[in-house]
Amino acid sequence: MKLAHAQARQKNSIHYRSTTLLKTESALYHSIRKTVSEKLGFANKDIDEALALCDLSDYSPDVETLMIESLADSALYERLLALAQTQLLFTGGGIVPKRLLEIATLKFVHIHPGHLPEIRGADCVLWSYLMKGRTSATCFYMAPGIDDGDVILASYLPSLTPNLKVAGIDVRTLYRATYAFLDPWVRSYVLRRALVDTAGFTQVVAYPQAEEASVTYHFMHDQIKRAALTQLFAEA
């Protein structure tokens, strides 16, 4: 019963913000959906399927469930320690403990929504647009530290302008829409490119980040959010 309850909670929370956005802010949802399809090259059916809450077994024949309290749970450490040498895609869910990143047989691949090392930290989809005029993302091997580790692919994306009048939409709604619905596709765009460029991560040529070029950003104040979101959603 505990396992079934945990699975149901996790499944229903995955796309809660996006599905709520579709119901409450339909115009905003469809403007982002159109942008993701036209500018990032994702088919509408793929976008819709991503929100359909399909069972994980629909995507993989080998799904393993592990009950843990957090990423620091010893059960997770012991399970990962037992794996043969491999690469793992970390898709989020908290800060990865240092001892997991230090397992010698594993490499953790992550997609950060900012061009590393120039755009590290928090709210980087918005900081990237505000400071550089373009959204960006980086595929890299994780290491202890804030967005630290060797870079596999860092890329600025095509210009994203959902073209929507946002004056009447509150900052919280725009912010949640950006991170619940737009941000995952920004990351997916660079992950897709990295998969092609590295032949499915079998031919990776990673390079260290230039620390002298690094800039770390923090969560935005609401006034800065409004400026960044207004620019991101600028009308044509």
Residue pairs with C-beta under 8 A, 6 or more apart in sequence:
2 67
3 65
3 67
6 67
7 65
11 53
12 53
14 53
15 50
15 51
15 53
15 180
16 180
17 176
17 177
17 179
17 180
17 181
18 29
18 51
18 180
18 181
19 51
21 28
21 29
21 173
21 176
21 177
21 180
21 181
22 29
22 51
25 169
25 173
25 177
27 164
28 164
28 169
28 173
28 174
28 177
29 177
29 181
31 162
31 163
31 164
31 233
32 162
32 177
32 181
32 182
33 44
33 47
33 181
34 162
35 160
35 161
35 162
35 182
36 42
36 47
36 182
36 185
37 43
37 44
37 47
39 157
39 158
39 159
39 160
40 157
40 158
40 160
40 185
40 186
40 188
40 189
41 189
42 185
42 188
42 189
47 185
50 184
56 63
57 63
66 75
66 76
66 79
67 75
68 75
68 76
70 94
71 93
71 94
71 95
71 96
71 97
71 100
72 97
76 100
77 97
77 99
77 100
80 88
80 100
80 103
80 106
81 103
83 105
83 106
84 105
85 105
85 106
86 105
86 106
86 107
87 106
87 107
87 108
87 109
87 201
88 106
88 107
88 108
88 109
89 108
89 109
89 110
89 191
90 96
90 108
90 109
90 110
90 142
91 110
96 108
96 142
98 144
100 106
100 108
101 108
101 142
101 143
101 144
102 144
107 141
108 141
108 142
109 139
109 140
109 141
109 142
109 152
109 201
110 139
110 140
110 141
110 142
110 149
111 137
111 138
111 139
111 187
111 188
111 190
111 191
111 194
112 120
112 124
112 137
112 138
112 140
112 147
112 187
113 124
113 125
113 128
113 135
113 136
113 137
113 183
113 186
113 187
114 120
114 121
114 124
114 125
114 127
114 128
114 136
114 137
114 138
114 147
114 217
115 128
115 132
115 136
115 137
115 138
115 154
115 155
115 156
116 138
116 140
116 147
116 151
116 154
116 209
116 214
117 147
117 209
117 210
117 211
117 213
117 214
117 215
118 132
118 213
118 214
118 215
119 127
119 128
119 131
119 132
119 136
119 215
119 217
120 146
120 147
120 214
120 215
120 216
120 217
121 127
121 146
121 147
121 216
121 217
121 218
122 217
122 218
122 219
123 217
123 218
123 219
123 220
123 225
124 136
124 217
125 135
125 178
125 179
125 182
125 183
125 186
126 178
126 220
126 225
126 228
126 229
126 232
127 217
127 220
127 228
128 134
128 135
128 136
129 135
129 160
129 228
129 231
129 232
130 224
130 227
130 228
130 231
132 156
134 156
134 157
134 159
135 156
135 157
135 160
135 186
136 154
136 155
136 156
136 157
137 154
137 155
137 157
137 186
137 187
137 189
137 190
138 147
138 151
138 153
138 154
138 155
138 190
139 151
139 152
139 153
139 154
139 190
139 191
139 193
139 194
140 147
140 149
140 150
140 151
140 152
140 154
140 206
140 209
141 149
141 150
141 152
141 206
142 148
142 149
143 149
143 150
146 216
147 216
148 209
149 209
150 206
150 207
150 208
150 209
151 206
151 207
151 208
151 209
152 194
152 198
152 201
152 204
152 206
153 190
153 193
153 194
153 197
153 198
155 189
155 190
155 193
157 186
157 189
157 190
160 182
160 186
160 232
161 232
161 233
161 234
161 236
162 232
162 233
163 233
163 234
163 235
163 236
164 233
164 235
165 235
166 174
166 229
166 230
166 233
171 222
171 225
171 226
171 229
174 225
174 229
174 233
175 225
175 229
178 229
178 232
194 201
195 201
198 204
198 205
220 228
